[in-house]
Amino acid sequence: MKIKVTLTKSPIGYSKAQHKVLQALGLGKVGSSAVHEDSPSILGMIHKCMHLVTVEQVQ
């Protein structure tokens, strides 16, 4: 299964670690999206910055 991650809030004011996680997910500007495979490593990255992104399942 695949998941679509969308950056909905600016990471300005949050830690550099969260900036790097967002970069690794392929999210740059607010509103940008990326589709990833549903794996434990990706879910852990999303959990780190859950307050900045929205997640939805994609077929």
Secondary structure, 3 states (H helix, E strand, C coil): CEEEEEECCCCCCCCHHHHHHHHHHCCCCCCCEEEEECCHHHHHHHHHCCCCEEEEEEC
